[in-house]
Amino acid sequence: MKQPQRIELVPGYQISRIITGLWQVADIEKTGNSMDMDSAARSLVEYAEAGFDTFDMADHYGSAELIAGHARKQLLKDAQSKGSSLKARFHTKWCPKPGEMTAQKVRDGVLQSAERLAVEQIDMMQFHWWNYEHPDYLEAMEGLQLARDEGIINQIGLTNFDTDHLHLLLQEGHEIISNQVVVSLLDRRALEEMSELCLKHGIKLLAYGSVAGGFLSEKWLGTVEPSLSQINDWSKMKYKRFIEQTGGWEKFQQILATLDRIAQKKKASITNVATRWVLDQPAVGAVIIGARLSESEHRSDNANLFSFALDQEDHEAIDEVMSGTRRLKGDCGSEYRQPPFLTAAGDLSDHLEEQSISDHRLTLFKDQDVQKLGTGSFWESVCGYSRAVKKGGRILVSGTTAIHGEDRVICSNDPRGQTVYILDKILSAVSVLGGKRSDIIRTRVYLSNSEHCEVVSRVHGRYFEGLNPANTTLEVSNLIGDHLVEIEAEAIVEDV
């Protein structure tokens, strides 16, 4: 069997271009019964021996980290008996609830995964943050950097970060080697500005969902559309929603037919062609293909990816059939943070409410007629103003700058990063006062330099895509504190 190609993400850190994803461990264990540790670990050893020696998991994928730790011990023992070093890589994720972050809290989360993996140093810790309105992801990243400096982590990656927030972290000086996002024929958002940013900074995309949970395969060619109630696989439930959003089942069948023609010509499978297309994208370092360890494996078919190439005619045929599809809304990871929630449940309202812990920097004051939001800052007391005020159904948010904590300016020389941080602060204030993004009806943007207008306006456009509040953008002679951007907002909440 042909072994998968390998790629160096950074000097000295090499992985397989096909990463074995363990998210389906959680699906298999969703009834409460854990997988057999020895049997599952033996499956991972077999994957590694076949060249599929890079594994992806998370702190919430059931017993995946424990299984991986069990397998790693065996692989390390085998390598030592041959007088060689361990090639296998084990990537995990830390997905904490938003809230106040300390270096110790971050370290505890990292050490928990290290203990489960039975390692002193985690190969790569990938960070996911549920809600950007909570700015403590900056402290979380700093905590991860400290853990790396301490040697508990080798490399730091991200999971489901959108382009604007990846840009912000890079401007803040964080060293990131990868971002794990959905990339497939059905979801090409990451191949736009995200790819440009990654190529500029030497970051690789680790693509999951490349075969849409198995929908991009011969199994579904020429079949009647299944209802969501007929699907009992979490992954397929999610990607069935992608199919609906991008063009529906009839269009999907046209895509499968085109891929099938190419597959027959290449003596490959539809899955091979769909995955090879993703691997051909310049910013993509590897694809993550899920494994149901207790049921089946497709190593031989996946290894066939490296036995053929897509030529210009193939790419043109794929481009033609995809030209009639609709782009998914938002940027990478938006499906986890705002409607439409293209996830297994199709609605993350309950989950996001659980995660919506108020920013610990904000304090709400109430009386009979008005609600006021404060941060306890020096200038609020001196000037006698509030961060935001709500009276009746009207919310007014004061002029907001990219101040983090007492006096730290985020992205001090970058108007785009400042705008991202500011709009998150505004959304957080509106949320605490009972509003939401779609309630914002007016924004006013003040710039210290009119040359920043386009980059700031583009961020504003991404935040309010399809909502289109009234807006005024002004250049002023200077902003107090030498900020590049200041924004104020107004929202109206319809009382139910």
C-alpha positions as CSV (number, residue, x, y, z in Angstrom):
1,M,0.0,0.0,0.0
2,K,1.4,3.4,-1.0
3,Q,2.1,5.6,2.1
4,P,0.8,9.1,2.4
5,Q,3.1,12.1,1.6
6,R,4.6,14.1,4.5
7,I,5.0,17.8,5.0
8,E,7.1,20.0,7.2
9,L,4.9,22.6,8.9
10,V,7.9,24.4,10.4
11,P,11.6,23.4,10.3
12,G,12.0,20.1,12.2
13,Y,8.2,19.4,12.6
14,Q,6.9,17.0,10.0
15,I,3.5,15.3,9.8
16,S,1.5,13.1,7.4
17,R,-0.5,15.0,4.8
18,I,-3.4,12.7,5.9
19,I,-4.2,13.2,9.6
20,T,-6.4,10.6,11.3
21,G,-9.2,12.4,13.1
22,L,-10.6,10.9,16.3
23,W,-13.7,13.1,16.7
24,Q,-15.9,10.1,16.0
25,V,-14.8,8.5,19.3
26,A,-17.2,11.0,20.9
27,D,-20.0,9.9,18.5
28,I,-19.3,6.2,19.2
29,E,-19.3,6.9,23.0
30,K,-22.4,9.2,23.0
31,T,-24.5,6.5,24.7
32,G,-22.1,6.6,27.7
33,N,-20.2,3.4,27.0
34,S,-16.4,3.8,26.5
35,M,-14.6,2.1,23.7
36,D,-12.3,-0.9,24.5
37,M,-9.0,0.8,25.1
38,D,-6.7,-2.0,23.9
39,S,-8.7,-2.6,20.7
40,A,-9.0,1.1,19.8
41,A,-5.3,1.7,20.5
42,R,-4.3,-1.2,18.4
43,S,-6.2,0.4,15.5
44,L,-4.2,3.6,15.9
45,V,-0.9,1.6,15.9
46,E,-2.0,0.0,12.6
47,Y,-2.7,3.4,11.2
48,A,0.7,4.6,12.2
49,E,2.5,1.6,10.8
50,A,0.8,2.2,7.5
51,G,2.1,5.8,7.4
52,F,-1.0,7.5,8.8
53,D,1.0,8.5,11.8
54,T,-0.5,11.9,12.7
55,F,-3.6,12.0,14.9
56,D,-6.0,14.7,15.8
57,M,-8.2,14.8,18.8
58,A,-9.6,17.2,21.5
59,D,-10.2,17.4,25.2
60,H,-13.9,16.7,24.6
61,Y,-13.7,13.9,22.1
62,G,-14.7,11.2,24.6
63,S,-11.7,9.0,25.5
64,A,-9.8,9.9,22.4
65,E,-6.8,11.3,24.3
66,L,-6.6,8.3,26.5
67,I,-6.7,5.9,23.5
68,A,-4.0,8.0,21.8
69,G,-1.8,7.9,24.9
70,H,-2.2,4.1,25.0
71,A,-1.2,3.8,21.4
72,R,1.7,6.2,21.7
73,K,3.2,4.0,24.4
74,Q,3.2,1.0,22.1
75,L,4.6,3.0,19.2
76,L,7.4,4.4,21.3
77,K,8.3,1.0,22.6
78,D,8.4,-0.4,19.0
79,A,10.6,2.6,17.9
80,Q,13.0,2.1,20.7
81,S,13.3,-1.6,20.0
82,K,14.4,-0.7,16.5
83,G,16.8,2.0,17.7
84,S,14.8,4.8,16.0
85,S,12.9,7.8,17.2
86,L,9.1,8.1,17.3
87,K,7.7,9.7,14.1
88,A,4.0,9.7,15.1
89,R,2.5,13.1,16.1
90,F,-0.5,13.5,18.4
91,H,-2.3,16.8,18.1
92,T,-5.0,17.8,20.5
93,K,-7.2,20.8,21.2
94,W,-8.1,22.9,24.2
95,C,-11.6,24.3,24.0
96,P,-12.3,26.1,27.3
97,K,-15.4,28.0,28.2
98,P,-15.1,31.7,27.8
99,G,-14.3,33.4,31.1
100,E,-11.5,34.9,33.1
101,M,-8.2,33.3,32.1
102,T,-5.1,33.0,34.2
103,A,-1.7,31.4,33.3
104,Q,-2.5,28.7,35.9
105,K,-5.9,28.0,34.4
106,V,-4.4,27.5,31.0
107,R,-1.6,25.4,32.4
108,D,-4.0,23.2,34.2
109,G,-5.9,22.6,30.9
110,V,-2.7,21.8,29.1
111,L,-1.5,19.4,31.8
112,Q,-4.8,17.6,31.8
113,S,-4.3,16.7,28.1
114,A,-0.7,15.9,28.7
115,E,-1.6,13.5,31.4
116,R,-4.3,11.8,29.3
117,L,-1.8,11.5,26.4
118,A,0.9,10.2,28.8
119,V,3.4,12.7,27.5
120,E,5.7,15.3,29.1
121,Q,5.4,17.5,26.0
122,I,2.3,17.7,23.7
123,D,3.3,17.7,20.1
124,M,0.7,20.4,19.1
125,M,-2.0,22.1,21.2
126,Q,-4.7,23.7,19.0
127,F,-6.8,26.4,20.6
128,H,-10.5,27.0,20.0
129,W,-12.4,29.9,21.5
130,W,-16.2,29.9,21.4
131,N,-17.1,33.6,21.7
132,Y,-14.8,36.5,20.6
133,E,-16.9,38.9,22.6
134,H,-15.0,37.6,25.6
135,P,-11.5,39.0,25.1
136,D,-9.8,36.6,27.4
137,Y,-8.7,34.5,24.4
138,L,-5.7,36.9,24.5
139,E,-4.8,35.8,28.0
140,A,-5.4,32.2,26.9
141,M,-3.0,32.5,24.1
142,E,-0.4,34.1,26.4
143,G,-0.9,31.2,28.7
144,L,-0.3,28.7,25.9
145,Q,2.9,30.6,25.0
146,L,4.1,30.3,28.6
147,A,3.4,26.5,28.5
148,R,5.4,26.2,25.3
149,D,8.3,28.2,26.8
150,E,8.1,25.8,29.7
151,G,8.3,22.8,27.3
152,I,4.8,21.4,28.0
153,I,3.8,22.2,24.4
154,N,6.0,21.9,21.3
155,Q,3.8,23.8,18.8
156,I,0.7,26.0,19.0
157,G,-2.1,25.9,16.4
158,L,-5.6,27.2,16.2
159,T,-9.0,25.7,15.5
160,N,-11.9,27.4,13.7
161,F,-10.4,30.9,14.0
162,D,-11.7,33.3,11.4
163,T,-9.4,35.5,9.3
164,D,-9.9,38.7,11.3
165,H,-9.0,37.1,14.6
166,L,-6.1,35.2,13.2
167,H,-4.8,38.5,11.9
168,L,-5.3,40.1,15.3
169,L,-3.3,37.3,17.0
170,L,-0.5,37.6,14.5
171,Q,-0.3,41.4,15.0
172,E,-0.1,40.7,18.7
173,G,3.0,38.7,18.0
174,H,1.8,35.1,18.6
175,E,3.6,32.3,16.9
176,I,1.0,30.0,15.2
177,I,1.8,27.3,12.8
178,S,-1.6,26.1,11.7
179,N,-5.3,26.8,11.7
180,Q,-7.7,23.9,11.5
181,V,-10.8,24.8,9.5
182,V,-13.4,23.2,7.2
183,V,-12.2,23.1,3.6
184,S,-14.1,21.2,0.9
185,L,-15.8,21.6,-2.4
186,L,-18.9,22.6,-0.4
187,D,-17.1,25.1,1.9
188,R,-14.4,27.1,0.1
189,R,-14.4,30.1,2.5
190,A,-10.9,29.3,3.8
191,L,-9.5,29.5,0.2
192,E,-10.2,33.3,0.1
193,E,-8.6,35.8,2.4
194,M,-7.8,33.2,5.0
195,S,-5.4,31.5,2.5
196,E,-3.8,34.8,1.6
197,L,-3.1,35.6,5.2
198,C,-1.7,32.1,5.9
199,L,0.5,32.0,2.9
200,K,1.9,35.4,3.9
201,H,2.8,34.3,7.4
202,G,3.8,30.7,6.7
203,I,0.8,29.2,8.4
204,K,-0.7,25.9,7.1
205,L,-4.4,25.1,7.0
206,L,-5.3,21.7,8.4
207,A,-8.5,20.9,6.6
208,Y,-11.3,18.9,8.0
209,G,-14.7,18.1,6.5
210,S,-13.0,17.6,3.1
211,V,-15.3,14.8,2.1
212,A,-18.3,16.3,3.9
213,G,-18.7,13.6,6.5
214,G,-18.6,10.9,3.8
215,F,-21.2,12.5,1.5
216,L,-18.6,13.0,-1.2
217,S,-18.5,9.4,-2.1
218,E,-19.9,6.8,-4.5
219,K,-22.3,5.7,-1.8
220,W,-24.5,8.8,-2.3
221,L,-24.3,9.1,-6.1
222,G,-27.8,8.7,-7.7
223,T,-29.5,8.3,-4.3
224,V,-32.7,9.8,-3.0
225,E,-32.1,12.6,-0.6
226,P,-32.1,11.4,3.1
227,S,-33.9,13.4,5.7
228,L,-32.0,14.6,8.8
229,S,-34.1,12.1,10.9
230,Q,-32.7,9.2,8.8
231,I,-29.1,10.2,9.7
232,N,-27.7,9.1,13.0
233,D,-24.1,10.2,12.5
234,W,-23.2,13.6,14.0
235,S,-20.8,14.3,11.2
236,K,-23.3,13.6,8.5
237,M,-25.9,15.6,10.2
238,K,-23.6,18.6,10.0
239,Y,-22.6,18.3,6.4
240,K,-26.1,17.5,5.2
241,R,-26.8,21.1,6.3
242,F,-23.8,22.3,4.2
243,I,-25.4,20.5,1.1
244,E,-28.7,22.3,1.8
245,Q,-27.1,25.7,2.1
246,T,-24.9,25.4,-1.0
247,G,-27.4,24.3,-3.5
248,G,-29.5,21.4,-2.4
249,W,-29.5,17.7,-3.2
250,E,-30.1,18.0,-7.0
251,K,-27.0,20.3,-7.3
252,F,-25.0,18.0,-5.1
253,Q,-25.8,15.1,-7.4
254,Q,-24.4,17.1,-10.3
255,I,-21.2,17.6,-8.3
256,L,-21.0,13.9,-7.5
257,A,-21.5,13.0,-11.2
258,T,-18.6,15.3,-12.2
259,L,-16.3,13.9,-9.6
260,D,-17.3,10.4,-10.6
261,R,-16.3,11.0,-14.2
262,I,-12.9,12.3,-13.1
263,A,-12.5,9.4,-10.6
264,Q,-13.1,6.8,-13.3
265,K,-10.5,8.4,-15.6
266,K,-8.0,8.4,-12.7
267,K,-8.9,4.9,-11.5
268,A,-9.7,6.5,-8.2
269,S,-12.7,7.1,-6.0
270,I,-14.9,10.1,-5.7
271,T,-13.6,10.6,-2.2
272,N,-10.0,10.6,-3.6
273,V,-10.8,13.3,-6.1
274,A,-12.6,15.5,-3.6
275,T,-9.7,15.2,-1.1
276,R,-7.0,15.6,-3.8
277,W,-8.7,18.9,-4.8
278,V,-8.4,20.1,-1.2
279,L,-4.7,19.0,-1.0
280,D,-4.0,20.9,-4.2
281,Q,-4.9,24.2,-2.5
282,P,-1.7,26.2,-1.8
283,A,-2.3,27.0,1.8
284,V,-3.5,23.5,2.8
285,G,-0.9,21.5,4.6
286,A,-2.9,18.3,5.3
287,V,-6.4,17.0,5.4
288,I,-8.0,15.4,8.5
289,I,-10.0,12.3,7.7
290,G,-12.1,10.8,10.5
291,A,-11.8,7.2,11.6
292,R,-14.5,5.1,13.2
293,L,-12.0,2.8,15.0
294,S,-14.6,0.2,15.9
295,E,-16.2,-0.2,12.5
296,S,-14.2,0.3,9.4
297,E,-11.0,1.8,8.0
298,H,-10.2,3.3,4.5
299,R,-6.4,3.5,4.6
300,S,-5.9,1.8,1.2
301,D,-8.4,4.2,-0.5
302,N,-6.9,7.2,1.3
303,A,-3.4,6.3,0.3
304,N,-4.5,6.2,-3.3
305,L,-4.7,10.0,-3.1
306,F,-0.9,10.1,-3.9
307,S,-1.1,7.8,-6.9
308,F,-2.7,10.4,-9.3
309,A,-2.9,14.1,-10.0
310,L,-5.7,16.4,-11.1
311,D,-4.8,18.2,-14.3
312,Q,-6.1,21.5,-15.7
313,E,-9.0,19.8,-17.4
314,D,-10.1,18.2,-14.2
315,H,-9.9,21.5,-12.2
316,E,-11.9,23.3,-15.0
317,A,-14.6,20.6,-14.9
318,I,-14.9,21.0,-11.1
319,D,-14.9,24.8,-11.3
320,E,-17.7,24.6,-13.8
321,V,-20.0,22.4,-11.8
322,M,-19.3,24.4,-8.6
323,S,-20.1,27.7,-10.3
324,G,-23.8,27.3,-9.6
325,T,-23.4,26.8,-5.9
326,R,-24.0,29.3,-3.1
327,R,-21.2,30.4,-0.8
328,L,-21.7,29.6,2.9
329,K,-22.2,32.7,4.9
330,G,-19.6,34.2,7.1
331,D,-15.9,33.2,7.5
332,C,-14.2,30.1,8.8
333,G,-15.8,28.9,12.0
334,S,-18.8,31.2,11.7
335,E,-21.0,28.1,11.9
336,Y,-20.1,27.7,15.6
337,R,-20.7,31.4,16.5
338,Q,-23.6,32.9,14.6
339,P,-26.6,31.8,12.5
340,P,-27.0,29.8,10.4
341,F,-25.5,27.2,12.8
342,L,-24.4,24.6,10.3
343,T,-23.7,22.0,13.0
344,A,-25.1,18.6,13.9
345,A,-27.9,20.1,15.9
346,G,-28.5,23.0,13.5
347,D,-29.0,25.4,16.4
348,L,-26.3,26.3,19.0
349,S,-28.5,28.7,20.9
350,D,-28.5,26.6,24.1
351,H,-24.8,25.9,23.8
352,L,-23.9,29.6,23.2
353,E,-26.1,30.7,26.1
354,E,-24.1,28.3,28.3
355,Q,-20.9,29.8,27.0
356,S,-22.1,33.4,27.3
357,I,-20.5,34.2,30.6
358,S,-20.3,38.0,30.9
359,D,-16.9,39.6,30.4
360,H,-15.6,39.8,34.0
361,R,-14.5,43.4,33.2
362,L,-18.1,44.6,32.8
363,T,-20.4,45.6,35.7
364,L,-24.1,46.1,35.2
365,F,-25.9,48.8,37.3
366,K,-29.7,48.8,37.3
367,D,-32.5,51.1,38.5
368,Q,-36.2,51.4,37.5
369,D,-35.6,53.3,34.3
370,V,-32.1,52.7,33.1
371,Q,-29.3,50.2,33.0
372,K,-25.7,51.3,32.9
373,L,-22.6,49.2,32.1
374,G,-19.3,50.1,33.5
375,T,-15.7,48.7,33.5
376,G,-14.4,50.6,36.5
377,S,-11.9,52.4,34.4
378,F,-10.2,55.6,35.6
379,W,-11.8,57.8,32.8
380,E,-15.3,56.6,33.4
381,S,-15.2,58.0,36.9
382,V,-13.4,61.2,36.0
383,C,-15.6,62.0,33.0
384,G,-18.8,60.6,34.5
385,Y,-19.8,58.3,31.7
386,S,-20.8,54.7,31.1
387,R,-19.5,52.1,28.8
388,A,-23.1,51.6,27.6
389,V,-26.6,52.7,28.6
390,K,-30.0,51.1,28.0
391,K,-33.2,53.0,28.5
392,G,-36.4,51.4,27.3
393,G,-35.4,49.4,24.3
394,R,-32.6,51.7,23.3
395,I,-28.9,50.8,23.9
396,L,-26.2,53.4,23.4
397,V,-22.6,52.3,23.4
398,S,-20.0,54.9,24.1
399,G,-17.0,55.6,21.8
400,T,-14.9,52.4,22.0
401,T,-11.2,51.9,21.4
402,A,-9.0,48.9,21.4
403,I,-8.0,49.2,25.1
404,H,-7.6,45.8,26.8
405,G,-7.5,45.9,30.6
406,E,-6.3,49.1,32.1
407,D,-4.1,50.5,29.4
408,R,-2.9,47.9,26.9
409,V,-3.7,48.9,23.3
410,I,-4.4,45.9,21.1
411,C,-2.7,46.0,17.6
412,S,-1.2,49.5,18.4
413,N,-0.2,50.1,14.8
414,D,-2.8,48.1,12.9
415,P,-6.3,49.6,12.2
416,R,-7.7,46.3,11.1
417,G,-6.9,44.5,14.3
418,Q,-8.1,47.4,16.4
419,T,-11.4,47.4,14.6
420,V,-11.9,43.7,15.2
421,Y,-11.2,44.1,18.9
422,I,-13.5,47.2,19.1
423,L,-16.5,45.6,17.4
424,D,-16.1,42.6,19.7
425,K,-16.2,44.9,22.7
426,I,-19.3,46.7,21.4
427,L,-21.1,43.4,20.7
428,S,-20.2,42.3,24.3
429,A,-21.8,45.4,25.8
430,V,-24.9,45.1,23.7
431,S,-25.2,41.4,24.7
432,V,-24.9,42.1,28.4
433,L,-27.7,44.7,28.1
434,G,-30.0,42.2,26.4
435,G,-29.4,42.9,22.8
436,K,-27.7,41.1,19.9
437,R,-25.8,41.9,16.8
438,S,-28.9,42.2,14.6
439,D,-30.3,44.9,17.0
440,I,-27.6,47.3,16.1
441,I,-29.1,50.0,13.9
442,R,-26.3,52.6,13.8
443,T,-22.5,52.8,14.0
444,R,-20.2,55.8,13.9
445,V,-16.6,55.2,13.1
446,Y,-13.8,57.8,13.8
447,L,-10.4,57.4,12.1
448,S,-7.2,59.3,12.8
449,N,-6.2,58.6,9.2
450,S,-8.5,58.5,6.2
451,E,-6.2,56.0,4.5
452,H,-7.4,53.4,6.9
453,C,-11.0,53.8,5.7
454,E,-11.1,50.8,3.4
455,V,-9.5,48.2,5.7
456,V,-11.7,49.3,8.7
457,S,-14.8,49.4,6.5
458,R,-14.2,45.9,5.3
459,V,-14.0,44.6,8.8
460,H,-17.3,46.5,9.6
461,G,-18.8,44.9,6.5
462,R,-17.9,41.4,7.6
463,Y,-19.3,41.9,11.1
464,F,-22.6,43.3,9.8
465,E,-23.0,41.2,6.7
466,G,-26.7,41.2,5.7
467,L,-27.6,43.5,8.6
468,N,-26.5,46.9,7.1
469,P,-27.0,49.3,10.0
470,A,-26.8,53.1,9.3
471,N,-23.2,54.2,9.4
472,T,-21.1,57.4,9.5
473,T,-17.3,57.2,9.1
474,L,-15.2,60.3,9.8
475,E,-11.6,61.3,9.8
476,V,-10.7,63.4,12.8
477,S,-7.6,65.4,13.5
478,N,-6.5,63.0,16.3
479,L,-8.0,60.5,18.7
480,I,-7.1,60.9,22.4
481,G,-4.5,58.4,23.3
482,D,-3.2,58.1,19.7
483,H,-5.7,55.4,18.9
484,L,-6.2,54.6,15.2
485,V,-10.0,53.8,15.4
486,E,-12.9,54.6,17.7
487,I,-16.4,53.4,17.2
488,E,-19.7,54.0,18.9
489,A,-23.0,52.1,18.3
490,E,-26.7,52.3,18.9
491,A,-29.1,49.4,19.1
492,I,-32.9,49.0,19.6
493,V,-34.1,45.9,21.4
494,E,-37.7,44.9,20.7
495,D,-39.2,44.1,24.1
496,V,-41.2,40.9,24.0
